[in-house]
Amino acid sequence: MIIPLAHRANQAQEYYFSIKLAEVRKLQAAGHDVINIGIGNPDMMPSEATVATLSETARLPTAHGYQSYKGIPALRQGIADYYAHTYGVTLDPEAELLPMIGSKEAITHLSLTFLNEGDEVMVPELGYPAYRAVSQMVGANVVEYTLLEHQGWQPDWQQMADQLTERTRIIWLNYPHMPTGAPATQRLFEEAVRFAQDHKVLLCHDNPYSLVLNKKAPISLLSIDGAKEVAVELNSMSKSHNMAGWRVGWLAGAKPYIDAVLTIKSNVDSGMFLALQQAAATALQNSDEWHAERNAVYQGRLEAAYSFLDTLGCTYARDQEGMFLWAKLPDSIPSAEALVDDLLYNKHIFIAPGLIFGPKGNRYIRVSLCMPKERIEQAVNRLLL
Protein backbone atom coordinates (compact mmCIF):
# COMPACT_ATOMS: atom_id res chain seq x y z
CA MET A 1 0.00 0.00 0.00
CA ILE A 2 1.24 3.49 -0.87
CA ILE A 3 0.00 6.40 1.23
CA PRO A 4 -1.49 9.11 -1.03
CA LEU A 5 0.66 12.17 -1.60
CA ALA A 6 -0.30 15.70 -0.63
CA HIS A 7 -1.55 17.89 -3.48
CA ARG A 8 1.67 19.94 -3.46
CA ALA A 9 3.77 16.82 -4.09
CA ASN A 10 1.70 16.08 -7.18
CA GLN A 11 1.95 19.69 -8.36
CA ALA A 12 5.72 19.94 -7.96
CA GLN A 13 8.04 18.47 -10.56
CA GLU A 14 11.57 17.24 -9.99
CA TYR A 15 14.04 20.02 -10.71
CA TYR A 16 15.23 19.81 -14.34
CA PHE A 17 18.89 19.73 -13.44
CA SER A 18 18.28 16.93 -10.94
CA ILE A 19 16.97 14.78 -13.79
CA LYS A 20 19.52 15.81 -16.41
CA LEU A 21 22.53 15.51 -14.15
CA ALA A 22 21.49 11.92 -13.45
CA GLU A 23 21.80 11.33 -17.21
CA VAL A 24 25.20 13.03 -17.18
CA ARG A 25 26.40 10.78 -14.35
CA LYS A 26 25.19 7.70 -16.22
CA LEU A 27 27.23 8.70 -19.29
CA GLN A 28 30.26 9.40 -17.10
CA ALA A 29 29.89 6.01 -15.42
CA ALA A 30 29.98 4.47 -18.87
CA GLY A 31 33.36 6.12 -19.48
CA HIS A 32 32.32 9.23 -21.40
CA ASP A 33 33.95 12.58 -20.69
CA VAL A 34 30.99 14.96 -20.41
CA ILE A 35 31.74 18.69 -20.51
CA ASN A 36 29.11 20.31 -18.32
CA ILE A 37 28.53 23.94 -19.31
CA GLY A 38 24.87 23.82 -18.38
CA ILE A 39 24.67 24.34 -14.64
CA GLY A 40 25.70 27.38 -12.62
CA ASN A 41 27.88 25.61 -10.08
CA PRO A 42 30.93 27.81 -9.37
CA ASP A 43 34.13 25.79 -9.65
CA MET A 44 36.57 28.29 -8.13
CA MET A 45 37.58 28.37 -4.47
CA PRO A 46 36.45 30.80 -1.79
CA SER A 47 39.18 33.09 -0.49
CA GLU A 48 41.92 31.46 1.58
CA ALA A 49 40.91 33.48 4.63
CA THR A 50 37.36 32.13 4.34
CA VAL A 51 38.49 28.50 4.39
CA ALA A 52 40.93 29.19 7.23
CA THR A 53 38.17 30.71 9.36
CA LEU A 54 35.93 27.70 8.70
CA SER A 55 38.65 25.30 9.81
CA GLU A 56 39.68 27.30 12.86
CA THR A 57 36.14 27.77 14.10
CA ALA A 58 35.17 24.13 13.51
CA ARG A 59 37.96 23.07 15.87
CA LEU A 60 36.50 25.03 18.78
CA PRO A 61 34.70 22.82 21.34
CA THR A 62 31.96 25.45 21.65
CA ALA A 63 31.25 25.67 17.90
CA HIS A 64 28.91 22.71 17.47
CA GLY A 65 25.74 23.60 19.33
CA TYR A 66 22.53 25.18 18.11
CA GLN A 67 22.81 28.75 16.91
CA SER A 68 20.50 31.74 16.95
CA TYR A 69 17.70 31.76 14.38
CA LYS A 70 18.80 35.30 13.47
CA GLY A 71 22.44 34.41 12.91
CA ILE A 72 25.44 35.60 14.87
CA PRO A 73 26.02 39.36 15.22
CA ALA A 74 29.34 39.14 13.34
CA LEU A 75 27.61 37.76 10.24
CA ARG A 76 24.80 40.31 10.30
CA GLN A 77 27.31 43.13 10.80
CA GLY A 78 29.42 41.70 7.97
CA ILE A 79 26.42 41.74 5.63
CA ALA A 80 25.58 45.32 6.66
CA ASP A 81 29.18 46.44 6.01
CA TYR A 82 29.16 44.60 2.67
CA TYR A 83 25.97 46.36 1.60
CA ALA A 84 27.38 49.74 2.60
CA HIS A 85 30.60 49.16 0.65
CA THR A 86 29.14 47.39 -2.38
CA TYR A 87 25.81 49.13 -2.89
CA GLY A 88 25.92 52.25 -0.73
CA VAL A 89 22.94 50.94 1.24
CA THR A 90 22.62 51.34 5.01
CA LEU A 91 21.06 48.38 6.85
CA ASP A 92 20.49 47.89 10.55
CA PRO A 93 22.23 44.56 11.29
CA GLU A 94 19.98 43.91 14.26
CA ALA A 95 16.61 44.62 12.63
CA GLU A 96 16.89 44.58 8.83
CA LEU A 97 18.87 41.41 8.06
CA LEU A 98 18.10 37.71 8.39
CA PRO A 99 20.71 35.11 7.34
CA MET A 100 19.29 32.27 5.29
CA ILE A 101 20.41 28.79 4.27
CA GLY A 102 20.64 29.93 0.65
CA SER A 103 18.21 31.85 -1.55
CA LYS A 104 15.89 28.89 -2.08
CA GLU A 105 15.13 28.85 1.62
CA ALA A 106 14.38 32.56 1.50
CA ILE A 107 12.01 32.08 -1.43
CA THR A 108 10.18 29.40 0.52
CA HIS A 109 9.96 31.38 3.76
CA LEU A 110 8.72 34.51 2.00
CA SER A 111 6.03 32.49 0.28
CA LEU A 112 4.94 30.81 3.51
CA THR A 113 4.87 34.17 5.28
CA PHE A 114 2.94 36.30 2.80
CA LEU A 115 0.82 33.96 0.69
CA ASN A 116 -2.53 32.34 1.41
CA GLU A 117 -4.04 29.67 -0.78
CA GLY A 118 -5.58 31.34 -3.83
CA ASP A 119 -3.42 34.46 -3.65
CA GLU A 120 -1.64 35.50 -6.82
CA VAL A 121 2.09 35.78 -7.43
CA MET A 122 3.58 37.50 -10.46
CA VAL A 123 6.70 35.80 -11.82
CA PRO A 124 8.77 36.61 -14.92
CA GLU A 125 7.85 34.29 -17.77
CA LEU A 126 11.56 33.70 -18.20
CA GLY A 127 13.03 33.24 -14.75
CA TYR A 128 14.35 31.05 -11.98
CA PRO A 129 11.98 28.02 -11.78
CA ALA A 130 11.84 28.13 -7.96
CA TYR A 131 9.68 31.28 -7.96
CA ARG A 132 6.93 29.39 -9.74
CA ALA A 133 7.43 26.03 -8.02
CA VAL A 134 7.36 27.37 -4.45
CA SER A 135 4.36 29.60 -5.17
CA GLN A 136 2.44 26.60 -6.42
CA MET A 137 3.49 24.45 -3.48
CA VAL A 138 1.94 26.91 -1.02
CA GLY A 139 -1.30 26.99 -3.03
CA ALA A 140 -0.88 30.37 -4.74
CA ASN A 141 -1.80 31.06 -8.35
CA VAL A 142 1.07 32.01 -10.66
CA VAL A 143 0.61 34.89 -13.09
CA GLU A 144 3.38 35.37 -15.66
CA TYR A 145 4.51 38.81 -16.71
CA THR A 146 6.09 39.26 -20.11
CA LEU A 147 9.77 39.84 -20.79
CA LEU A 148 10.62 40.49 -24.44
CA GLU A 149 14.00 40.52 -26.14
CA HIS A 150 13.37 43.70 -28.14
CA GLN A 151 12.56 45.49 -24.86
CA GLY A 152 15.84 44.40 -23.28
CA TRP A 153 14.09 41.72 -21.20
CA GLN A 154 12.53 44.45 -19.05
CA PRO A 155 9.04 44.31 -17.50
CA ASP A 156 6.15 45.99 -19.31
CA TRP A 157 4.66 47.86 -16.35
CA GLN A 158 1.43 48.80 -18.09
CA GLN A 159 0.75 45.21 -19.07
CA MET A 160 1.54 44.13 -15.52
CA ALA A 161 -0.92 46.68 -14.15
CA ASP A 162 -3.60 45.15 -16.35
CA GLN A 163 -2.78 41.69 -14.93
CA LEU A 164 -3.07 42.72 -11.27
CA THR A 165 -6.09 41.73 -9.22
CA GLU A 166 -7.12 42.23 -5.61
CA ARG A 167 -5.48 38.85 -4.83
CA THR A 168 -2.01 39.85 -6.09
CA ARG A 169 0.43 39.73 -3.17
CA ILE A 170 4.00 39.26 -4.45
CA ILE A 171 5.99 40.24 -7.54
CA TRP A 172 9.28 38.42 -8.12
CA LEU A 173 12.04 40.48 -9.72
CA ASN A 174 15.60 39.38 -10.55
CA TYR A 175 18.26 41.71 -12.02
CA PRO A 176 20.89 41.13 -13.25
CA HIS A 177 18.41 38.74 -14.78
CA MET A 178 18.78 34.99 -14.95
CA PRO A 179 18.70 33.50 -17.56
CA THR A 180 18.93 36.43 -20.02
CA GLY A 181 21.77 38.34 -18.33
CA ALA A 182 19.86 41.63 -18.67
CA PRO A 183 21.58 44.19 -16.40
CA ALA A 184 20.02 46.00 -13.48
CA THR A 185 19.50 49.74 -13.94
CA GLN A 186 18.57 52.61 -11.69
CA ARG A 187 15.56 53.41 -13.85
CA LEU A 188 14.28 49.82 -13.75
CA PHE A 189 14.44 49.72 -9.97
CA GLU A 190 12.81 53.13 -9.60
CA GLU A 191 9.92 51.99 -11.81
CA ALA A 192 9.61 48.73 -9.86
CA VAL A 193 9.42 50.49 -6.49
CA ARG A 194 6.90 53.02 -7.79
CA PHE A 195 4.77 50.18 -9.20
CA ALA A 196 4.81 48.32 -5.87
CA GLN A 197 3.89 51.50 -4.00
CA ASP A 198 1.04 52.35 -6.38
CA HIS A 199 -0.45 48.86 -6.27
CA LYS A 200 0.39 47.87 -2.67
CA VAL A 201 2.17 44.61 -3.45
CA LEU A 202 5.37 43.15 -2.00
CA LEU A 203 8.32 43.34 -4.36
CA CYS A 204 10.77 40.48 -3.81
CA HIS A 205 14.08 41.10 -5.54
CA ASP A 206 16.54 38.24 -5.99
CA ASN A 207 20.05 39.68 -6.35
CA PRO A 208 22.77 36.99 -6.48
CA TYR A 209 24.55 38.01 -9.71
CA SER A 210 25.37 41.69 -9.26
CA LEU A 211 29.11 41.13 -8.67
CA VAL A 212 29.74 38.70 -11.53
CA LEU A 213 30.94 40.27 -14.80
CA ASN A 214 29.08 43.45 -13.92
CA LYS A 215 29.65 46.20 -16.49
CA LYS A 216 29.13 49.02 -13.97
CA ALA A 217 28.80 49.61 -10.24
CA PRO A 218 26.48 46.97 -8.75
CA ILE A 219 23.02 48.12 -7.68
CA SER A 220 20.70 47.01 -4.90
CA LEU A 221 16.95 47.56 -5.13
CA LEU A 222 17.12 48.80 -1.54
CA SER A 223 19.15 51.81 -2.70
CA ILE A 224 15.96 53.30 -4.20
CA ASP A 225 14.08 55.85 -2.10
CA GLY A 226 11.03 54.23 -0.51
CA ALA A 227 12.09 50.68 -1.39
CA LYS A 228 12.09 49.41 2.18
CA GLU A 229 8.38 50.23 2.48
CA VAL A 230 7.38 47.79 -0.25
CA ALA A 231 10.35 45.54 -1.01
CA VAL A 232 12.75 42.96 0.34
CA GLU A 233 15.95 41.74 -1.27
CA LEU A 234 17.46 38.27 -1.31
CA ASN A 235 21.19 37.90 -1.76
CA SER A 236 23.62 35.02 -1.68
CA MET A 237 27.30 34.15 -1.41
CA SER A 238 26.97 31.27 -3.88
CA LYS A 239 28.00 33.13 -7.02
CA SER A 240 29.75 36.25 -5.74
CA HIS A 241 32.02 34.44 -3.27
CA ASN A 242 32.37 30.93 -4.83
CA MET A 243 30.39 29.39 -1.95
CA ALA A 244 27.45 27.64 -3.62
CA GLY A 245 27.67 24.46 -1.56
CA TRP A 246 27.97 26.39 1.69
CA ARG A 247 24.33 27.52 1.44
CA VAL A 248 24.75 31.00 2.89
CA GLY A 249 22.42 33.82 1.91
CA TRP A 250 20.23 36.41 3.54
CA LEU A 251 17.06 38.45 3.40
CA ALA A 252 17.29 42.23 3.70
CA GLY A 253 14.40 44.60 4.33
CA ALA A 254 12.44 46.60 6.86
CA LYS A 255 12.03 45.20 10.36
CA PRO A 256 8.33 44.25 10.04
CA TYR A 257 9.12 42.05 7.02
CA ILE A 258 12.16 40.48 8.69
CA ASP A 259 10.25 39.78 11.91
CA ALA A 260 7.38 38.19 10.03
CA VAL A 261 9.68 35.84 8.09
CA LEU A 262 11.59 35.00 11.29
CA THR A 263 8.34 33.72 12.80
CA ILE A 264 8.13 31.11 10.04
CA LYS A 265 11.86 30.36 9.89
CA SER A 266 12.14 29.74 13.62
CA ASN A 267 9.68 26.85 13.23
CA VAL A 268 11.60 25.27 10.37
CA ASP A 269 15.31 25.18 11.24
CA SER A 270 17.59 25.70 14.21
CA GLY A 271 20.14 28.10 12.85
CA MET A 272 23.28 27.78 10.75
CA PHE A 273 26.50 26.02 11.83
CA LEU A 274 28.70 28.53 13.63
CA ALA A 275 31.80 27.82 11.54
CA LEU A 276 29.86 28.58 8.36
CA GLN A 277 28.67 31.87 9.78
CA GLN A 278 32.11 32.96 10.95
CA ALA A 279 33.63 31.97 7.60
CA ALA A 280 30.90 33.85 5.72
CA ALA A 281 31.64 36.95 7.81
CA THR A 282 35.27 36.64 6.75
CA ALA A 283 34.35 36.15 3.08
CA LEU A 284 32.28 39.32 3.12
CA GLN A 285 35.53 41.18 3.75
CA ASN A 286 37.10 39.94 0.50
CA SER A 287 38.85 42.83 -1.21
CA ASP A 288 37.73 44.50 -4.42
CA GLU A 289 40.88 43.00 -5.97
CA TRP A 290 39.72 39.48 -5.05
CA HIS A 291 36.43 40.06 -6.84
CA ALA A 292 38.25 41.54 -9.83
CA GLU A 293 40.47 38.46 -10.09
CA ARG A 294 37.41 36.19 -10.07
CA ASN A 295 35.81 38.26 -12.82
CA ALA A 296 39.01 38.16 -14.87
CA VAL A 297 38.76 34.36 -14.91
CA TYR A 298 35.13 34.56 -15.97
CA GLN A 299 36.03 37.05 -18.70
CA GLY A 300 38.44 34.57 -20.25
CA ARG A 301 35.76 31.91 -20.17
CA LEU A 302 33.28 34.35 -21.67
CA GLU A 303 35.40 34.71 -24.79
CA ALA A 304 35.53 30.92 -25.16
CA ALA A 305 31.74 30.74 -24.68
CA TYR A 306 31.29 33.32 -27.45
CA SER A 307 33.20 30.96 -29.76
CA PHE A 308 31.00 28.05 -28.69
CA LEU A 309 27.82 29.97 -29.51
CA ASP A 310 29.25 31.33 -32.76
CA THR A 311 30.06 27.79 -33.86
CA LEU A 312 26.42 26.81 -33.25
CA GLY A 313 25.28 29.86 -35.24
CA CYS A 314 23.51 31.47 -32.25
CA THR A 315 22.91 35.16 -31.71
CA TYR A 316 23.36 36.86 -28.31
CA ALA A 317 23.86 40.20 -26.58
CA ARG A 318 27.32 41.13 -25.33
CA ASP A 319 26.10 43.33 -22.47
CA GLN A 320 24.95 40.37 -20.37
CA GLU A 321 25.94 40.19 -16.70
CA GLY A 322 26.30 37.15 -14.44
CA MET A 323 27.87 33.75 -15.00
CA PHE A 324 25.78 32.62 -17.96
CA LEU A 325 25.30 33.44 -21.63
CA TRP A 326 21.78 33.47 -23.06
CA ALA A 327 21.60 32.89 -26.80
CA LYS A 328 18.99 32.50 -29.52
CA LEU A 329 19.13 29.47 -31.79
CA PRO A 330 19.46 29.75 -35.57
CA ASP A 331 16.45 28.70 -37.66
CA SER A 332 18.32 25.56 -38.71
CA ILE A 333 18.02 24.08 -35.20
CA PRO A 334 14.45 22.87 -34.48
CA SER A 335 14.37 23.38 -30.69
CA ALA A 336 16.56 23.87 -27.66
CA GLU A 337 15.49 20.56 -26.15
CA ALA A 338 16.46 18.67 -29.29
CA LEU A 339 19.83 20.42 -29.40
CA VAL A 340 20.55 19.66 -25.74
CA ASP A 341 19.96 15.94 -26.19
CA ASP A 342 21.93 15.86 -29.45
CA LEU A 343 24.94 17.53 -27.86
CA LEU A 344 24.74 15.42 -24.70
CA TYR A 345 24.54 12.03 -26.38
CA ASN A 346 26.56 12.68 -29.55
CA LYS A 347 29.15 15.22 -28.45
CA HIS A 348 29.06 14.65 -24.66
CA ILE A 349 28.47 18.34 -24.00
CA PHE A 350 25.74 19.45 -21.61
CA ILE A 351 24.05 22.86 -21.96
CA ALA A 352 20.73 24.13 -20.58
CA PRO A 353 17.65 24.56 -22.80
CA GLY A 354 15.90 27.90 -22.39
CA LEU A 355 12.49 26.26 -22.03
CA ILE A 356 13.19 25.30 -18.40
CA PHE A 357 12.98 29.02 -17.56
CA GLY A 358 9.64 29.51 -19.32
CA PRO A 359 7.81 28.57 -22.55
CA LYS A 360 9.34 31.47 -24.50
CA GLY A 361 12.75 29.91 -23.95
CA ASN A 362 12.23 27.13 -26.50
CA ARG A 363 14.32 28.99 -29.08
CA TYR A 364 17.12 29.79 -26.63
CA ILE A 365 19.93 28.06 -24.77
CA ARG A 366 21.95 29.00 -21.69
CA VAL A 367 25.67 28.35 -21.41
CA SER A 368 27.42 28.44 -18.03
CA LEU A 369 30.85 29.91 -17.38
CA CYS A 370 31.44 27.57 -14.41
CA MET A 371 34.01 25.48 -16.25
CA PRO A 372 37.70 26.18 -17.04
CA LYS A 373 38.31 28.08 -20.26
CA GLU A 374 40.21 25.10 -21.66
CA ARG A 375 37.20 22.83 -21.24
CA ILE A 376 34.90 25.30 -23.01
CA GLU A 377 37.45 25.47 -25.84
CA GLN A 378 37.45 21.67 -25.92
CA ALA A 379 33.67 21.78 -26.32
CA VAL A 380 34.12 24.11 -29.30
CA ASN A 381 36.51 21.62 -30.87
CA ARG A 382 34.01 18.80 -30.38
CA LEU A 383 31.40 20.79 -32.28
CA LEU A 384 33.80 21.03 -35.23
CA LEU A 385 34.42 17.27 -35.43
N, C-alpha and C positions, 0 to 999 in steps of 0.2 A: 504493500500500500504506500502511495506517495501522498503526503499532506499537500493540499492545494496551496499554491503560491498567493501572496498578496498581489493586489492589482498592480502595484508599482513595479513588482518584479517582472510581470508580464509586459508592462509598458517599456521598461528599460531594455536596451540592447547592449550586448557586450561591446566594449570600446573597440573601434576599428583596428587600432594598432595592436591590441591584445590578440586579435584573431590573426592579423597579417604577420606579426612577429613570430607566431607559432609556426607559420609556413616557412618563414625565414630560417628558424632553428631546425626545422625538418630538413631543409636543403643543406644546411651547414653540417648536420649530422651525417648526411649522405656524402660528405666530402667536398661540397661546392663552396667556393669562396664568394660569399654574397657581400657586395658593397652596399651598405645601408646609408643612403642619403635621403631617407624619408622621414625619420623621426627627429624631433628636436631634443636630443639628449646630449647636453654639453660633454665633450670628451676631454677638456682641459682641466687642470687641477685648480682647487682653491689656492689662495695665497699661502705661503709657507707658515706665516704667523697664525693663520686660521687653523691649520692642521696641528700646529704645536700647542695652541690653546686647548683644542679638543683633547689631545693626549694628556696634557698636564692636568686638566680638570678631571678627566675620567679616572685618574689615579688617586684622587682625593677620597678618603673614606666617607666623607659627608656628601658626596656628589650624586648618590644613587637613590635617594628617596623621592617622594612625590614633590612636585614643584607647584608654585602658584599658578592658578588658571590664567592670570594676567601676564605671566612672564616675569622674569627677574628685572629689577630696576635698571641694571646695566644694559640689558638688551633694549628696553624701551627708550632709554636715554640715547643709546647708539642709533636707533632708528630716527629719533627726533633730530639728532645732530646730522645724520645722513640727509634727511629731507631739507634741512636748512642749507647745507653745503651744496647739494645736488640741484634742488629745485627752488631754493629761496623761500621755502614754506616753513612757517613756525607751527609746531605741534606741541601740545602739552603731553609730555611722556606719561604722566599719571592718568590723564583723563581721555586722551584722544587717540590712543594707540592700543591695539590688541594683537599680540603675536599669534600666529596661526600655524598649523602643521601643513603648510603649503596653501596655494591659492584655491585648490579644489575644496579644501575644508571650508575656506571662507565663503565660497560660492554656496555651499550646502547650508552653512549656518545663517547666512543672509536670507536664503530662501525659507528656511524654517522659521526665522524670526518675523519676516514681514509678509508672508504669503499665506492666505487661507485657500482652501479648496475652491476652485472656480474663479479665483482672481486671475488677472491677465498680466503677462510678462512680455515685454517687447525685447526681442533679440535680433541681432543683425543676421540677415539671411545668409551671409557668409561670415562664419565666426566659429569660435571655440565650441565644440559640441557639448561641453559640460553645461553651458548656460541653458540650453534646451533640455538636456537630459535631467538635470536636477529640478528644473521648474516642473517638468512632467511628473517626476517622482513625488513631489509634494502636492500634486493634484491641481496645479495651476494650468491655465491655458496659454499656450505660446502663440504670440503674434509676431510675425516676421516683419522687419522694416527693410526697405530696399537699399542696397548699396550697388551703384553702377560704375563701371570702369570709366566711362566718359565724364563722370562727375568726380573723379579722383577717389572713388570708393568712400565718399562722404555721405552722411545721412541726408535725406530729403525731409527737412523739418515740416514743411507744409503737408506732405503726404503722411508723415507720422501723426500730425495733429488730427488728420481725418481718420486715422486708425484708432485713436484713443477712445476709451469708453469710461464709464464711471467705475469699472472694475480694474482699470489699469493701475498697477502698484509699483512696478519696477521696470526700468529701462537699463539694459546692459550695453555698455560702451567699452571699446578696447582700442586705444591708439597709443603708440604705433600699433597698427592693426595686424592681427593674425587671422587669415593667412596672407592678405594682399600686400603687407608691408607699407601701407599708406601711412605717412607720418602724422604725428600730432601737430596741431597748430593752435596758436592763441585764439584765433577767430573761431575755430571749431569748438573749443572748450567754452568760450564765452556764449556761443549759440546754444550749446548743450545745457549750460547752467540756467540760462534765461528760459529755455523750454521747460526744464524741470520746475522752475519757480512759477511759471505761468500756469502749468497744468497740475501742479501739486503731486508730483510723482518722485520716487526715490531713484536717483541716478547712481548706478553702480559702475564705477570705472575700474577696469582691470589693466594694470600698468606694469607688466613684467619686462617689456622690451626696450624701455626708453634709453638704456645705456649701451645697447648693442648696435654698432654701426650707425649711430645717430649722426645725422648730417648737420645738426645745430645743437644749441644748448637744450638738454632734456627738459620736458615740461610735465608738471603735475596738474591734474584737474583742480586740486585743492588750492592752487595759486590764484584761481579766478575769484574775484570779489563775490561774496555771497554763496560760494560753493558749499561751504560747510553746513549751510541751512538745508540743502536738498541733496547732498551727494556724499558718498563714501568712496574711498579708493583702496583697491587691493594692490599689493605689491609683493615681490618675491625675490629671493636670492638665487633661485634656480638658474636663471640665464645670466644675470648681471654679475654674479660672483662664482660661477661654475659649481653650484651646490645643489643640483637638481635632486639627487638622492637623499640629501639631508632633510628635505621637507621643512624649510623655514620660510615663512612669509608673514604678512601682517595685514590688518585692516586699520585704516586711518580715517578719522571722521570726528564729528562733534560728539561730545560726551553722551547725550541721550541715545545715539545710535550704537555707540560702543557698549554702553551698559545693557542695552536690550539684547545685543548679540551675545554678550557675556552670560546672560541668563541661560541661553540655550547651550552655549559651549560648556559651561560648568557642569551640565548634566550628561555630557557626551565623552569628555576625556579628562585626564587628571594632570594636565600640564606637560611641558616638553622637557626632555632630559637636560639636566643642568649643563653638561659639557657641550651640548649642541648650542644652547643659548649663549654661553660664554664665548664659544668659537664664533658664533654669528656676530656677536658684539665686536669681536676683533676684526672680522671680515668687513664690517661696515666702515672700518677705518682705512681700508685699502686706499692707496694714493691714487690721484688722477693718472699718474704715470702707469700704475698697474692696469687700470682700465684701458688706457691707450694701447698698451702692449697686447692685451687680449683682442682689442679691435683690429690691431695690425695683423694678427693671425687670421681673423675672420676676413679681412680685406683680401688677403692672398687667396683664400678659399673662394671668395666671391668671384674673382676673376676666372678661376677654374670652372665655377658653376655657370658663368656666362658662356664659356666654351661648350659645356654640356648642353645647355639649352639651345645654343646656336646650331649645334650638330643635329638636334632634333627638329630644327626649323621653327622653334617657338618664338613668340614675341613677348616682351616684358619691359617694365619700367625700370630705369636705373636709379630712381630716387627712393627706392624701398629701404626701410629700416628694419632692424631685427635680424634674426639668425636664419631666415628663410628667403627663398626667391619664389615669387608667384609668377607663373607664366602661362600664356594662352597657347593652345595647341594649333598647329597648322591644319588646314582643311583636309589634308591627306591622312590625318590620324582620326579614326572614327570616334573614339571616346577616351577619356582619361583612364577609366577602369580597364579598358582593353589594353591600353599602353602599359599600365602598371603590371599587369599579369604577363604580358609579352616580355617586358624587360626582366622581370623577376625570374621567369622560368627559362628564358632563352639566352639572356645576357648575365643573369645573376646580379642584377642591380635593382635595388628597391627604392622607389620614390612614392610620394603620397598623391593620390588622386584628389582633385579639388572638390569632388562631389561629397566627400565626407564632411565638408564645412558648410554645405548647403547645396540645394539642387542646381543653382546657377554655376556651380563649380565643375560641371561635367566636361566643359571644354578647357579646363585648366589643370595644371599640376603644381605641386609645391616641392621644392628641392631644399634640403637642409644643409647648413654649413657646418654641422657637427661631425665632421670627418676630416682627417688630414688632407691638405691640398693634393698630396701625391695620390691619394685614393680616389679623389674626384677626377683627377687627370687620368687615372687608370680606367675609370668608368667611361670617360670620353673615348679612350682608345678602344674599349670593348664595343662601343656603338659603331666604330669605323670598321670593325672586322666583318 
